């Protein structure tokens, strides 16, 4: 699962990010609500992070969970047409433009989802190698 955690909002909207403005809310409605909630918050306190938790459960029941995180801050107005969700409001640490302004390849390289995938892939590969002899016997 994935979500946006905003520090001054006690880590909300979290896993409810896509439904923050209500069921069926659009990205622009969610962004507008978030901006209203942050309107009196100074820029230095608009810290946030995207988080993605990825889980893999092996046939023997062993569970592996990996977390990908992208820290940054929220702007006072949306910028950029790329991405989706809160991307037009989020500036990753070390960047000067929003995720919505980043080209898709650059965003994917730093994204919380990409980080979670890259963290869990070695577990999946190791499991596939472990099962490989069994697959060849069958």
GROMACS elastic network, one bead per residue, 0.5 to 0.9 nm:
[ bonds ]
;  ai    aj funct       b0    kb
    1    15     6  0.69448   500
    1    51     6  0.82364   500
    1    52     6  0.56044   500
    1    53     6  0.53226   500
    1    54     6  0.66257   500
    1    55     6  0.89252   500
    2    14     6  0.76131   500
    2    15     6  0.59996   500
    2    16     6  0.89421   500
    2    17     6  0.82033   500
    2    50     6  0.72662   500
    2    51     6  0.55119   500
    2    53     6  0.63342   500
    2    54     6  0.86602   500
    2   112     6  0.82375   500
    2   113     6  0.76162   500
    3    12     6  0.86713   500
    3    13     6  0.71466   500
    3    16     6  0.69227   500
    3    17     6  0.54328   500
    3    18     6  0.78865   500
    3    49     6  0.84160   500
    3    50     6  0.57554   500
    3    51     6  0.55325   500
    3    52     6  0.66415   500
    4    11     6  0.76776   500
    4    12     6  0.70491   500
    4    13     6  0.60719   500
    4    15     6  0.72698   500
    4    16     6  0.84821   500
    4    17     6  0.60800   500
    4    48     6  0.70159   500
    4    49     6  0.58030   500
    4    51     6  0.63515   500
    4    86     6  0.79214   500
    5     9     6  0.78691   500
    5    10     6  0.77563   500
    5    12     6  0.51456   500
    5    13     6  0.59831   500
    5    15     6  0.84608   500
    5    17     6  0.85140   500
    5    47     6  0.88029   500
    5    48     6  0.55000   500
    5    49     6  0.53155   500
    5    50     6  0.62262   500
    5    51     6  0.73266   500
    6     9     6  0.53672   500
    6    10     6  0.66106   500
    6    12     6  0.56207   500
    6    13     6  0.70802   500
    6    14     6  0.79076   500
    6    46     6  0.73125   500
    6    47     6  0.62831   500
    6    49     6  0.66144   500
    6    50     6  0.87787   500
    6    73     6  0.85967   500
    6    74     6  0.85786   500
    7    10     6  0.54202   500
    7    11     6  0.51012   500
    7    12     6  0.76683   500
    7    45     6  0.79834   500
    7    46     6  0.73105   500
    7    47     6  0.58983   500
    7    48     6  0.56713   500
    7    49     6  0.82568   500
    8    11     6  0.71871   500
    8    12     6  0.84889   500
    8    38     6  0.83959   500
    8    41     6  0.82223   500
    8    45     6  0.71272   500
    8    46     6  0.70788   500
    8    47     6  0.76432   500
    8    48     6  0.84446   500
    9    12     6  0.53146   500
    9    13     6  0.76507   500
    9    37     6  0.84023   500
    9    38     6  0.86039   500
   10    13     6  0.85167   500
   11    14     6  0.61086   500
   11    48     6  0.79650   500
   11    49     6  0.87779   500
   12    15     6  0.80318   500
   12    16     6  0.77646   500
   12    17     6  0.77726   500
   12    20     6  0.88250   500
   13    16     6  0.53325   500
   13    18     6  0.85032   500
   13    19     6  0.85636   500
   13    20     6  0.61753   500
   13    34     6  0.87137   500
   14    17     6  0.55368   500
   14    20     6  0.89175   500
   14    50     6  0.85340   500
   14    51     6  0.82089   500
   15    18     6  0.77213   500
   15    19     6  0.87480   500
   15    51     6  0.89705   500
   16    19     6  0.53061   500
   16    20     6  0.56723   500
   17    20     6  0.50971   500
   17    21     6  0.85537   500
   17    30     6  0.77138   500
   17    85     6  0.82601   500
   17    86     6  0.86281   500
   18    21     6  0.80712   500
   18    22     6  0.85007   500
   18    23     6  0.83714   500
   18    24     6  0.83897   500
   18    25     6  0.74497   500
   18    26     6  0.80533   500
   18    27     6  0.73876   500
   18    30     6  0.72416   500
   18    85     6  0.72273   500
   19    23     6  0.52470   500
   19    24     6  0.66960   500
   19    25     6  0.60558   500
   19    26     6  0.84020   500
   19    30     6  0.73161   500
   20    23     6  0.78712   500
   20    25     6  0.75352   500
   20    29     6  0.86002   500
   20    30     6  0.56921   500
   20    31     6  0.88480   500
   20    33     6  0.77746   500
   20    34     6  0.82063   500
   21    24     6  0.83565   500
   21    25     6  0.56700   500
   21    26     6  0.81355   500
   21    29     6  0.62258   500
   21    30     6  0.50108   500
   21    31     6  0.84819   500
   21    32     6  0.85625   500
   21    33     6  0.62854   500
   21    34     6  0.84564   500
   22    25     6  0.54300   500
   22    29     6  0.88999   500
   22    30     6  0.82116   500
   25    28     6  0.81039   500
   25    29     6  0.59079   500
   25    30     6  0.64946   500
   26    29     6  0.51106   500
   26    30     6  0.62856   500
   26    31     6  0.85734   500
   26    85     6  0.84155   500
   27    30     6  0.51165   500
   27    31     6  0.60705   500
   27    32     6  0.85271   500
   27    84     6  0.70743   500
   27    86     6  0.71194   500
   28    32     6  0.59882   500
   28    33     6  0.85848   500
   28    85     6  0.78009   500
   28    86     6  0.85199   500
   29    32     6  0.50635   500
   29    33     6  0.62198   500
   29    34     6  0.86178   500
   30    33     6  0.52561   500
   30    34     6  0.62353   500
   30    35     6  0.86719   500
   30    85     6  0.78035   500
   30    86     6  0.79042   500
   31    34     6  0.51147   500
   31    35     6  0.61305   500
   31    36     6  0.86399   500
   31    78     6  0.80166   500
   31    85     6  0.75821   500
   31    86     6  0.62347   500
   31    88     6  0.84865   500
   31    89     6  0.75345   500
   32    35     6  0.51312   500
   32    36     6  0.62301   500
   32    37     6  0.86849   500
   33    36     6  0.51202   500
   33    37     6  0.62540   500
   33    38     6  0.87050   500
   34    37     6  0.50837   500
   34    38     6  0.62661   500
   34    39     6  0.85948   500
   35    38     6  0.50549   500
   35    39     6  0.58470   500
   35    74     6  0.87999   500
   35    75     6  0.84763   500
   35    76     6  0.67138   500
   35    77     6  0.74547   500
   35    89     6  0.87204   500
   36    39     6  0.51571   500
   36    40     6  0.84228   500
   37    40     6  0.77814   500
   37    41     6  0.83879   500
   38    41     6  0.51116   500
   38    42     6  0.82799   500
   38    46     6  0.75927   500
   38    74     6  0.89728   500
   38    76     6  0.81456   500
   39    42     6  0.81102   500
   39    76     6  0.74661   500
   41    44     6  0.82396   500
   41    45     6  0.63140   500
   41    46     6  0.65979   500
   42    45     6  0.55177   500
   42    46     6  0.66840   500
   43    46     6  0.52809   500
   43    47     6  0.81587   500
   43    73     6  0.78897   500
   43    74     6  0.76322   500
   43    75     6  0.72603   500
   43    76     6  0.78431   500
   44    47     6  0.71239   500
   44    73     6  0.80850   500
   45    48     6  0.89811   500
   45    73     6  0.81022   500
   46    72     6  0.85277   500
   46    73     6  0.52870   500
   46    74     6  0.53590   500
   46    75     6  0.75957   500
   47    71     6  0.76828   500
   47    72     6  0.58730   500
   47    74     6  0.64182   500
   48    70     6  0.85599   500
   48    71     6  0.60686   500
   48    72     6  0.55023   500
   48    73     6  0.52307   500
   48    74     6  0.67749   500
   48    90     6  0.81279   500
   49    69     6  0.65893   500
   49    70     6  0.53422   500
   49    72     6  0.58074   500
   49    73     6  0.75159   500
   49    90     6  0.86512   500
   49    92     6  0.83627   500
   49   112     6  0.87420   500
   50    68     6  0.81297   500
   50    69     6  0.56194   500
   50    70     6  0.51405   500
   50    71     6  0.65531   500
   50    72     6  0.83243   500
   50   111     6  0.80838   500
   50   112     6  0.60218   500
   50   113     6  0.86995   500
   51    67     6  0.69626   500
   51    68     6  0.57448   500
   51    70     6  0.66490   500
   51    71     6  0.86877   500
   51   112     6  0.57057   500
   51   113     6  0.76457   500
   51   116     6  0.87479   500
   52    66     6  0.82690   500
   52    67     6  0.56549   500
   52    68     6  0.50862   500
   52    69     6  0.64481   500
   52   112     6  0.56185   500
   52   113     6  0.54815   500
   52   114     6  0.88105   500
   52   115     6  0.82544   500
   52   116     6  0.62646   500
   53    65     6  0.67747   500
   53    66     6  0.58541   500
   53    68     6  0.65027   500
   53    69     6  0.88201   500
   53   112     6  0.88441   500
   53   113     6  0.80925   500
   53   116     6  0.66269   500
   54    64     6  0.82911   500
   54    65     6  0.56491   500
   54    66     6  0.53624   500
   54    67     6  0.63595   500
   54    68     6  0.81415   500
   54   113     6  0.83703   500
   54   116     6  0.61265   500
   54   117     6  0.72106   500
   54   119     6  0.89488   500
   54   120     6  0.73727   500
   55    63     6  0.70712   500
   55    64     6  0.56402   500
   55    66     6  0.64814   500
   55    67     6  0.88404   500
   55   120     6  0.79426   500
   56    62     6  0.82782   500
   56    63     6  0.58949   500
   56    64     6  0.51523   500
   56    65     6  0.64288   500
   56    66     6  0.86617   500
   56   120     6  0.77679   500
   56   123     6  0.84471   500
   56   124     6  0.78907   500
   57    60     6  0.80070   500
   57    61     6  0.58463   500
   57    62     6  0.56307   500
   57    64     6  0.62696   500
   57    65     6  0.86194   500
   58    61     6  0.52694   500
   58    62     6  0.52316   500
   58    63     6  0.64425   500
   58    64     6  0.81351   500
   58   124     6  0.89508   500
   58   127     6  0.79588   500
   59    62     6  0.73402   500
   60    63     6  0.89466   500
   64   120     6  0.78097   500
   64   123     6  0.77984   500
   65   116     6  0.89579   500
   65   120     6  0.75530   500
   66   115     6  0.88574   500
   66   116     6  0.57331   500
   66   117     6  0.79985   500
   66   119     6  0.60734   500
   66   120     6  0.59448   500
   67   112     6  0.79861   500
   67   113     6  0.85580   500
   67   115     6  0.75377   500
   67   116     6  0.51685   500
   67   117     6  0.87082   500
   67   119     6  0.76093   500
   67   120     6  0.87473   500
   68   111     6  0.78531   500
   68   113     6  0.60323   500
   68   114     6  0.72400   500
   68   117     6  0.77700   500
   68   118     6  0.86393   500
   68   119     6  0.76597   500
   69   111     6  0.75173   500
   69   113     6  0.78426   500
   69   115     6  0.69694   500
   69   116     6  0.76989   500
   70    92     6  0.67329   500
   70    93     6  0.79885   500
   70   110     6  0.71584   500
   70   111     6  0.62418   500
   70   112     6  0.51895   500
   70   113     6  0.89796   500
   70   115     6  0.84606   500
   71    91     6  0.84981   500
   71    92     6  0.58222   500
   71    93     6  0.59148   500
   71   112     6  0.89011   500
   72    90     6  0.66825   500
   72    91     6  0.54499   500
   72    94     6  0.82042   500
   72    95     6  0.86320   500
   73    89     6  0.82071   500
   73    90     6  0.58285   500
   73    91     6  0.54335   500
   73    92     6  0.65521   500
   73    93     6  0.72960   500
   74    77     6  0.86037   500
   74    86     6  0.89248   500
   74    88     6  0.89762   500
   74    89     6  0.52874   500
   74    91     6  0.62289   500
   74    92     6  0.88153   500
   74    98     6  0.86198   500
   75    78     6  0.69773   500
   75    79     6  0.86294   500
   75    88     6  0.84002   500
   75    89     6  0.51676   500
   75    90     6  0.64143   500
   75    91     6  0.71968   500
   75    98     6  0.81153   500
   76    89     6  0.73852   500
   77    88     6  0.80179   500
   77    89     6  0.64884   500
   78    86     6  0.85874   500
   78    87     6  0.83236   500
   78    90     6  0.84432   500
   78    98     6  0.81729   500
   78   100     6  0.82358   500
   79    87     6  0.84729   500
   79    89     6  0.66511   500
   79    97     6  0.81034   500
   79    98     6  0.64538   500
   79    99     6  0.86069   500
   79   100     6  0.62963   500
   79   101     6  0.65616   500
   80    83     6  0.83847   500
   80    87     6  0.80634   500
   80    88     6  0.54514   500
   80    89     6  0.87281   500
   80    97     6  0.85763   500
   80    98     6  0.68940   500
   80    99     6  0.75758   500
   80   102     6  0.77888   500
   81    84     6  0.81607   500
   81    87     6  0.87505   500
   81    88     6  0.71327   500
   81   100     6  0.54280   500
   81   101     6  0.64282   500
   82    87     6  0.75990   500
   82    88     6  0.77181   500
   82    99     6  0.73402   500
   82   101     6  0.59245   500
   82   102     6  0.68554   500
   82   103     6  0.68904   500
   82   104     6  0.69782   500
   83    86     6  0.84333   500
   83    87     6  0.58637   500
   83    88     6  0.77239   500
   83    99     6  0.69375   500
   83   100     6  0.53268   500
   83   101     6  0.82393   500
   83   102     6  0.82805   500
   83   103     6  0.85558   500
   83   104     6  0.70708   500
   83   107     6  0.82388   500
   84    87     6  0.56308   500
   84    88     6  0.75766   500
   84    99     6  0.89345   500
   84   100     6  0.72993   500
   85    88     6  0.76505   500
   85    89     6  0.88986   500
   86    89     6  0.54820   500
   86    90     6  0.63242   500
   86    99     6  0.83687   500
   86   100     6  0.81640   500
   87    90     6  0.52435   500
   87    91     6  0.80136   500
   87    98     6  0.64618   500
   87   101     6  0.82089   500
   88    91     6  0.82819   500
   88    98     6  0.56173   500
   88    99     6  0.60110   500
   88   101     6  0.70895   500
   89    98     6  0.61654   500
   89    99     6  0.75402   500
   89   100     6  0.74811   500
   90    97     6  0.82874   500
   90    98     6  0.51444   500
   90    99     6  0.58486   500
   90   100     6  0.77139   500
   91    94     6  0.83456   500
   91    95     6  0.62526   500
   91    96     6  0.65707   500
   91    97     6  0.57945   500
   91    99     6  0.60435   500
   91   100     6  0.87676   500
   92    95     6  0.55091   500
   92    96     6  0.78612   500
   92    97     6  0.80030   500
   92    98     6  0.71243   500
   92    99     6  0.71937   500
   92   110     6  0.85978   500
   93    96     6  0.82868   500
   95    98     6  0.77009   500
   97   100     6  0.79447   500
   97   101     6  0.60509   500
   97   102     6  0.70289   500
   98   101     6  0.52041   500
   98   102     6  0.65983   500
   99   102     6  0.50729   500
   99   103     6  0.81574   500
   99   104     6  0.87357   500
   99   106     6  0.89211   500
   99   107     6  0.63328   500
  100   103     6  0.79646   500
  100   104     6  0.88079   500
  100   107     6  0.85787   500
  101   104     6  0.89149   500
  102   105     6  0.80802   500
  102   106     6  0.61566   500
  102   107     6  0.58360   500
  103   106     6  0.54633   500
  103   107     6  0.62840   500
  103   108     6  0.87107   500
  104   107     6  0.50827   500
  104   108     6  0.60158   500
  104   109     6  0.85748   500
  105   108     6  0.51631   500
  105   109     6  0.62653   500
  106   109     6  0.51930   500
  106   110     6  0.68371   500
  106   111     6  0.87020   500
  107   110     6  0.54898   500
  107   111     6  0.57885   500
  108   111     6  0.51019   500
  108   112     6  0.84546   500
  108   113     6  0.80004   500
  108   114     6  0.61109   500
  108   115     6  0.89079   500
  109   114     6  0.66731   500
  109   115     6  0.80993   500
  110   113     6  0.85825   500
  110   114     6  0.68437   500
  110   115     6  0.70415   500
  111   114     6  0.51656   500
  111   115     6  0.62387   500
  111   116     6  0.86903   500
  112   115     6  0.50663   500
  112   116     6  0.62124   500
  112   117     6  0.86541   500
  113   116     6  0.51279   500
  113   117     6  0.61845   500
  113   118     6  0.85767   500
  114   117     6  0.51001   500
  114   118     6  0.60568   500
  114   119     6  0.85150   500
  115   118     6  0.51341   500
  115   119     6  0.61461   500
  115   120     6  0.87794   500
  116   119     6  0.50788   500
  116   120     6  0.63207   500
  116   121     6  0.86508   500
  117   120     6  0.52700   500
  117   121     6  0.59850   500
  118   121     6  0.54306   500
  118   122     6  0.75321   500
  119   122     6  0.67092   500
  119   123     6  0.79379   500
  120   123     6  0.53586   500
  120   124     6  0.64786   500
  120   125     6  0.88170   500
  121   124     6  0.50309   500
  121   125     6  0.60804   500
  121   126     6  0.85464   500
  122   125     6  0.50245   500
  122   126     6  0.60463   500
  122   127     6  0.85377   500
  123   126     6  0.51696   500
  123   127     6  0.62278   500
  123   128     6  0.86557   500
  124   127     6  0.51178   500
  124   128     6  0.61687   500
  124   129     6  0.86606   500
  125   128     6  0.50380   500
  125   129     6  0.61845   500
  125   130     6  0.85486   500
  126   129     6  0.51362   500
  126   130     6  0.61457   500
  126   131     6  0.86914   500
  127   131     6  0.62029   500
  127   132     6  0.85119   500
  128   131     6  0.51153   500
  128   132     6  0.59431   500
  129   132     6  0.50116   500
  129   133     6  0.77741   500
  130   133     6  0.70923   500
  130   134     6  0.82013   500
  131   134     6  0.53775   500
  131   135     6  0.63779   500
  131   136     6  0.89193   500
  132   135     6  0.50966   500
  132   136     6  0.63169   500
  132   137     6  0.88183   500
  133   136     6  0.51474   500
  133   137     6  0.63406   500
  133   138     6  0.88928   500
  134   137     6  0.52528   500
  134   138     6  0.65074   500
  135   138     6  0.53909   500
